[in-house]
Amino acid sequence: MSGHGFHVHGPHDHELEHAAHGQGDSFTNKVAMFTAIIATVGAIFGYMAGATQANSGLYKNDAAIKKTEASNQWNYYQAKSSKQNLMELALELAPPAKKDFYAEEIKRYKSEKAEIKVNAEKLEAKSKEFDEMSEAQLHQHHRWAQATTVLQVAIALAAIALLTRKVWVEYAMFGTGALGVGVGILAALHI
């Protein structure tokens, strides 16, 4: 400011005044807005990646539990088979007065084995179902992680665009951001 009441601005002061009033460089504003939006979307995608990874682990754990339960049932089935085999041997060696008892025992073991087999097969099917659910969640996790990574690259390109002021970098930034959002849409659609 001069001593005669005149107000003189330097070029830097003029730019600061425009920026303070929201009239800053449109290139900078555009890149800043893009960065804020993509960072927010990236944070959401990152959360989804973590959630699907956790779900995948939980389903894999459930599959292992069901597999163990099925194995226990098959061991139980095998024990009943061994007892049935002993009863069949006893039937061959037993005196006629005991044959009816052993024949009934053989029938009982066959019936019990049939129930155990059905239960074991159900548990195996449930284990397989949990494994498939785990794989689907893991695939979706990879998609979310890919989308997040591409968005991080877009944010890095935004910083480069601000520093270099190259229009082609700005286009690369927008293109990479669109690609990241597209991969996120694929993740949401389980593709």
C-alpha positions, 0 to 999 in steps of 0.5 A, a space after each residue: 500500500 502506498 502512502 497516498 491512499 492507493 492500494 497496490 497488489 503484487 501478483 502473488 497477493 492477487 492469486 491469494 485473494 482469488 483463492 481465498 474467495 473460491 476463485 482459484 485456478 480451475 485446474 487446481 480446483 478440479 484436481 483437488 475435487 477429483 482427489 477428494 472424491 476418489 479418496 473417499 471412494 477408495 476408502 469405501 473400497 478399502 473397507 469392503 476389501 477388508 470386510 470380504 477378506 474377513 468373511 472369507 476367513 470366517 467361511 473357511 473356518 466354518 468349512 473346517 469345523 464342518 469337515 471335522 464334524 463330518 470326519 468324526 461322523 465317518 469315524 463313528 460310522 467306521 466304529 459301527 462297521 467294526 462292531 457289525 463285522 464282529 457281530 457277523 463273525 460271532 453269528 458264524 461262530 455262535 451256538 444256535 441259541 445266540 444266533 438270533 441275538 447276533 442277527 438283531 445286533 447286525 441289523 441294529 448296526 446297519 440301521 445306525 450306520 445308515 443314519 450316521 452316513 446321512 449325517 456325515 454326508 450332510 456335514 460334508 456338503 455343508 463344508 463344501 458350501 462354506 468353502 465355496 462361499 469363502 472362495 467367492 468372498 476371496 475373489 470379491 476381496 481381490 476385486 475390491 483390493 484391485 479397485 483400491 489400488 487403481 484409485 491410489 494410482 489415480 490419486 498419485 497421478 492427481 499429485 503429478 498433474 498438479 505439479 506438472 500441470 500437464 493436461 495428458 496427466 490430468 486425462 490419465 488421472 481421470 481415466 485411471 479413476 474411472 477404471 478404479 471405479 469400474 473395477 469396484 463396480 465389478 467387485 460389487 456385482 461379484 464379477 
